[in-house]
Amino acid sequence: MSMTTPEPRRSKHLLDLDNPPPRATAKTERSLTRVQQWVMSILAVSTVAHLAGGLIVAALYLDDIREGAAEGLMVIAGIMMVLGIVLGRLIHRAHPLSWWLVLGVLPTLIGLWLLHR
């Protein structure tokens, strides 16, 4: 009868160098890339949307120094939003021209409605 000392129990949360975790496969690499694309495009479009919203708020509180200055800022907000949507589509490697660009005109329409109501 030989007496052997029992192996100490390893905690499951620690890395076992004798049994390393499996390497990432091509499928997990693709899904990680997909998640990164979505995060980046959402950040880009929401940042540009905040810029467009700021231009609209600035146009609404603008003291009319020149005629049409507020409307000009509204148009610039719409152009910025269209460019933001194009950027989001390019991040996904999609064709930049699509029906989603119609949403880029929405800040201009809402701003003009608020300005002239």
C-alpha positions in Angstrom: 0.0 0.0 0.0 1.6 3.2 -1.1 0.4 6.4 0.3 0.3 9.3 -2.1 -0.6 12.8 -1.2 -3.7 14.1 -2.8 -3.4 16.8 -5.4 -4.4 20.2 -4.2 -7.7 21.4 -5.6 -7.4 24.1 -8.1 -9.8 27.0 -8.1 -11.9 27.1 -11.2 -11.4 30.8 -11.8 -7.6 30.5 -12.2 -5.9 29.7 -15.4 -4.7 26.1 -15.6 -1.5 26.1 -17.6 -1.6 22.3 -18.1 -5.0 22.6 -19.7 -5.2 26.0 -21.5 -8.5 27.4 -22.9 -9.2 26.8 -26.6 -8.0 29.3 -29.0 -10.5 31.6 -30.8 -11.9 30.1 -34.0 -12.7 31.9 -37.2 -16.3 32.0 -36.2 -15.7 33.8 -33.0 -13.3 36.2 -34.7 -16.0 37.0 -37.2 -18.6 37.6 -34.5 -16.2 39.8 -32.6 -15.6 41.9 -35.7 -19.3 42.2 -36.2 -19.8 43.4 -32.6 -17.0 45.9 -33.1 -18.6 47.2 -36.3 -21.9 47.7 -34.5 -20.4 49.5 -31.6 -18.3 51.8 -33.8 -21.2 52.6 -36.1 -23.6 53.3 -33.2 -21.0 55.6 -31.6 -20.3 57.4 -34.9 -24.0 58.0 -35.8 -25.0 59.0 -32.3 -22.1 61.5 -32.0 -23.1 63.1 -35.3 -26.8 63.1 -34.2 -25.8 65.0 -31.1 -23.9 67.5 -33.3 -26.9 67.9 -35.5 -29.2 68.3 -32.5 -26.8 71.0 -31.1 -26.9 72.9 -34.4 -30.7 72.8 -34.3 -30.9 74.1 -30.7 -28.3 76.8 -31.6 -30.5 77.8 -34.6 -33.6 78.0 -32.4 -32.0 80.3 -29.9 -30.0 82.4 -32.4 -30.6 86.1 -32.4 -31.3 86.8 -36.0 -28.3 88.7 -37.1 -28.9 87.8 -40.7 -32.0 86.6 -42.4 -31.9 82.9 -43.1 -29.1 82.1 -40.6 -31.3 79.8 -38.6 -32.5 78.0 -41.7 -28.9 77.6 -42.9 -27.9 75.9 -39.6 -30.9 73.6 -40.0 -29.6 72.6 -43.5 -26.1 72.1 -42.1 -27.6 69.8 -39.4 -29.3 67.7 -42.1 -26.1 67.5 -44.1 -24.2 66.4 -41.0 -26.8 63.7 -40.3 -26.7 62.4 -43.8 -22.9 62.1 -43.6 -23.2 60.4 -40.2 -25.5 57.7 -41.7 -23.1 57.3 -44.7 -20.3 56.8 -42.1 -22.3 54.2 -40.3 -22.9 52.3 -43.5 -19.3 52.5 -44.5 -18.2 51.0 -41.2 -20.4 48.0 -42.0 -18.8 47.9 -45.5 -22.3 48.4 -47.0 -23.0 50.7 -50.0 -23.3 54.2 -48.7 -26.3 55.1 -50.8 -29.5 53.7 -49.5 -33.0 54.6 -48.3 -31.5 55.2 -44.8 -30.2 58.5 -46.0 -33.8 59.8 -46.0 -33.5 59.8 -42.2 -30.7 62.3 -42.4 -33.1 64.9 -43.6 -35.3 64.4 -40.5 -33.4 66.8 -38.2 -33.8 69.6 -40.8 -37.5 69.0 -41.1 -38.0 68.9 -37.4 -35.9 72.0 -36.8 -37.7 74.0 -39.5 -41.1 72.9 -38.0 -39.9 74.0 -34.6 -38.6 77.3 -36.0 -41.8 78.3 -37.9 -44.5 77.0 -35.6 
